[in-house]
Amino acid sequence: MIPPYGRPAQELLAELSALKAADLPVRGGKVTAYVYDTGRPEVHEAAHLAYAEMLEVNMLDPTAFPSMVALEKEVVGAVAELLGRPGAPGIFTSGGTESIMLAVKAARDSRPGGSQIVVPVTAHPAFHKAAHYLGLEVVPVPVDPVTFRASTAAVEAAIGERTVLVVASAPSYPQGVVDPVEEIAALASSKGVLCHVDACVGGWLLPWLREAGADVPPFDLGVPGVTSISCDLHKFGYAPKGASVLLFRDAALRRKAYFASAAWPGYTIINATVQSSRSAGPLGGAWATLRSLGREGYLELGRTTLEATRRLVKGVGEIPGLRVLGEPEASLVAIAGSPEVDVFVVSDEARRLGWFLQPQLSYAGIPANLHITVTGVTLAGIDALLKVIAEAAEAARRKGPAVVPDGLPELIAGLDLDALDDATFTELAASVGIELGGTDLGGMAVVNAVLDALPADTRETVLVRFLSAMYA
Ligand SMILES: Cc1ncc(COP(=O)(O)O)c(C=O)c1O
């Protein structure tokens, strides 16, 4: 609805606050995914001010706004310094997905005729998205069922004539473990294939954890054979959203990520990213966060993050019915349940206690689990977190597993979902007790259990329907 007349900023902000009342809190550490809190309000304040200062600078044209070129060089330079190759060329992007999209594009355009990317099953779906958008095919690679690290032998078997890129994660999001980057990169190099390390979540985390005493294997641009690496500053860089850096082995590869067009009678188009016009706000926010924390700040956050992770892993190991999957090098922890303790119910129970633990569905033989991203602020509340997990697990044991309505997965799998309109889909969901579009998402266990019972391609179709119905 177009408002009939204008209103003062204060009124608008009051309305925003009211709307946000139903949101998960972005500060305080009770939301253990999506958000990254340093626990230092002054750092976030500096980022907000710098973000606002740069908000209206348009990154479309670097000749018009030299301030943003200077900021981007500084931010990219800092990431290159931390990730094994000072001075490496890079691009500031809007996030992990865009960095990955551009890495895949650079690889595709470096090998005309190539059509495949080799991707471990634990790698982020951004690679599937990139392949989908760029007209490539994903060749999936299994991971070790115990360590959850990509199997080098399987990577070797998957590389073929048409491979343009091999992927390794440092770490993978689902279990927080680092793939054998040295082996995979050496293999790719021996076959003349490019190798991207997805360090979106770990790039600005693992070096600090290592400095704080963690055992972190080599994973960065200093490893022979690694040709590009992505590192999100809006994750463990603690910058506001919209900030990632993609680094390349050399400027020639970076040029393959760029896009220019002179095929119209308008202004010249030369883009480093997927977006054309875009705000320099996120760049300003990232720049200010890096400067506001500095080396010392990040190292201290690394220390507290490492300690909190160790305490979490140990504490979860002592809760009956729960176990940690693998041995994460990073501060991302996956907690699996048991026949008596359903993790989807644990998640709902934790939500009732005011905490968000992110459900992850089973896939490729890996069981369903709960994801916790430990950040700088976690240590302050680690005892409370462990208490909540233990209480939620106990409640889940009492309640028993989420019950999937009899025959529902088969019914859904047999439906022509494309033929249903959003209203009918919403009714269908309501008929099995799932209210779409409501704000009370406290009871998601059945939804997750139903999704978990479906094959991946049906899950995808259902998820698209969910989203469409939510915005109806
Ligand atoms: C390993 C990894 N890669 C890529 C991404 C995608 O990042 P974004 O959500 O910023 O697009 C994520 C996000 O969690 C991630 O963990």
The ligand as an SDF file (V2000), in Angstrom:
LIG
                    3D

 16 16  0  0  0  0  0  0  0  0999 V2000
   30.9500  -22.4740    4.2150 C   0  0  0  0  0  0  0  0  0  0  0  0
   29.9580  -21.4830    3.6880 C   0  0  0  0  0  0  0  0  0  0  0  0
   30.0150  -21.0930    2.4080 N   0  0  0  0  0  0  0  0  0  0  0  0
   29.1620  -20.2050    1.8930 C   0  0  0  0  0  0  0  0  0  0  0  0
   28.1620  -19.6510    2.6510 C   0  0  0  0  0  0  0  0  0  0  0  0
   27.1870  -18.6930    2.0310 C   0  0  0  0  0  0  0  0  0  0  0  0
   27.3060  -17.4260    2.5930 O   0  0  0  0  0  0  0  0  0  0  0  0
   26.2030  -16.2880    2.4510 P   0  0  0  0  0  0  0  0  0  0  0  0
   25.0320  -16.7040    3.2850 O   0  0  0  0  0  0  0  0  0  0  0  0
   26.9150  -15.0900    2.9770 O   0  0  0  0  0  0  0  0  0  0  0  0
   25.8470  -16.1480    1.0260 O   0  0  0  0  0  0  0  0  0  0  0  0
   28.0550  -20.0280    3.9930 C   0  0  0  0  0  0  0  0  0  0  0  0
   26.9940  -19.5060    4.8310 C   0  0  0  0  0  0  0  0  0  0  0  0
   26.7640  -19.9400    5.9410 O   0  0  0  0  0  0  0  0  0  0  0  0
   28.9840  -20.9610    4.5260 C   0  0  0  0  0  0  0  0  0  0  0  0
   28.9290  -21.3500    5.8050 O   0  0  0  0  0  0  0  0  0  0  0  0
  1  2  1  0
  2  3  1  0
  2 15  2  0
  3  4  2  0
  4  5  1  0
  5  6  1  0
  5 12  2  0
  6  7  1  0
  7  8  1  0
  8  9  2  0
  8 10  1  0
  8 11  1  0
 12 13  1  0
 12 15  1  0
 13 14  2  0
 15 16  1  0
M  END
$$$$
